[in-house]
């Protein structure tokens, strides 16, 4: 881009702050949460919510544990006014939930707001006006005193009408809109003026909400602005310091976290970050970030799929597949090395007696937010042996040894490369059957074995094996049925290989449980390369015999 284009933008200035403390702080507890989905989120929708969608969202927010919910802008929208009245008149607001409504600093709008709240048990009245340098000049054509007078006049109108809501537990809130574009000393002056008007005190706290209406700088600047304000308020104890970050630079979550480290008490945001332009700060991400640090977010995210369904229905907007924590693909690994690490991590969790969650590439246990493990690993052309093996184990209870994983993954990789598409669990099972369980040159028809009582552990095996269409009866003795069968089939068909490993696992429980057996054989004339076979049967004796047949067929077919 040319200098003419980028030189027209002005960089954000630094905050002169005496003693910056927030970089050494950590978040130790959840803030007071206030959802603004029904107001800020709703006004950003292509199709704003009707009453039924608003009610569904409201109930979902209550169910999550929100104690403060901004339900609308009743003085600016008849739909918002009627929804506010609907909640109040039908006694739909729980005793422990406070609803919040927004109003501009204009008399007729303030009067309408008081009318909307009549009969409400607990409410926050949120007054705002824009104070930024740019808006003072471009929108209001006012100097500092003129815009401060707008704030003070609005605050006085609100204060003079408090007797209209004597039965309501009412808390007042003021926002200097576009705070991040305002000189700090001026923002402080306006806020202090409103606080004095409302007679704020330790026993009568006022919410001062400092919004990043437009995110204009790096997150550390917002944290500096918040800490500067907190250092310079005349009485910190008479305010609840609230944040209302937007996401214009894509760093809304980071800015909020740093501002909480700077001392903020409260956060206004929306589920999944829905809001104007690039959105409000995302409370789902913020809350689950805290959760992964061992902090109780005081919100229930245990059924993330239900939250997604509600948000998508009410907002008529999809939650992105790569959304942190909630996206359909964020707990999924396609990369082979990632899959291998995840599988080993999950195995370690199973074997460990520790309660700590430590799995590579998964900062959160999907089970904690109501996700299943079936989608953690998915397979495409970028995947390795671990992905295919994981899906076999999770979906079909077959745990093949590492060497077999390598051989199986080659077959899966071939299909993935040829199709260029994701290889689903169903396709993987089909490939597995074709590779290890399909018919070959050898087929087992009959098998029986018995111990030779006079020869210690020796067993006699008798079997009927079909080879290239011809059935042959074979028999031999050995140290167990597998050894005896290997001896018989090698002698009869002049095969040269050595049995080197055997394993078995149960695929299901009960009287009809199946066993999956794995055989490794080495072929001396092929540089000692291993060939693996798999057998599945309800008989734990027949399963490994079928695995031997599988390995021999693969040896004959592939000449590995």
ZIBELTA-V420614 format. One record per run of one state. SS is the DSSP state (H for helix, E for strand, C for the rest). FROM is the first residue (numbers start at 0). TO is the last residue. If there is no record, write none. Layout:
# ZIBELTA-V420614
ss=<SS:SS>
from=<FROM:FROM>
to=<TO:TO>
This chain:
# ZIBELTA-V420614
ss=<C:H:C:H:C:E:C:H:C:H:C:E:C:H:C:E:C:H:C:E:C:H:C:H:C:H:C:E:C:H:C:H:C:E:C:E:C:E:C:H:C:H:E:C:H:C:E:H:C:E:C:E:H:C:H:C:E:C:H:C:E:C:E:C:H:C:E:C:E:C:H:C:H:C:E:C:H:C:E:C:H:C:E:C:E:C:H:C:E:C:E:H:C:E:C:H:C>
from=<0:2:6:21:24:31:35:36:43:50:64:67:72:77:89:97:104:106:117:121:130:132:138:143:160:161:165:168:177:178:181:183:197:200:201:203:204:205:212:218:232:235:238:246:251:261:265:270:273:279:280:281:282:291:303:315:332:333:335:351:358:359:361:362:365:369:376:377:378:379:384:396:401:419:422:423:424:437:441:451:452:455:458:467:469:478:480:493:497:506:514:523:526:528:537:539:558>
to=<1:5:20:23:30:34:35:42:49:63:66:71:76:88:96:103:105:116:120:129:131:137:142:159:160:164:167:176:177:180:182:196:199:200:202:203:204:211:217:231:234:237:245:250:260:264:269:272:278:279:280:281:290:302:314:331:332:334:350:357:358:360:361:364:368:375:376:377:378:383:395:400:418:421:422:423:436:440:450:451:454:457:466:468:477:479:492:496:505:513:522:525:527:536:538:557:559>
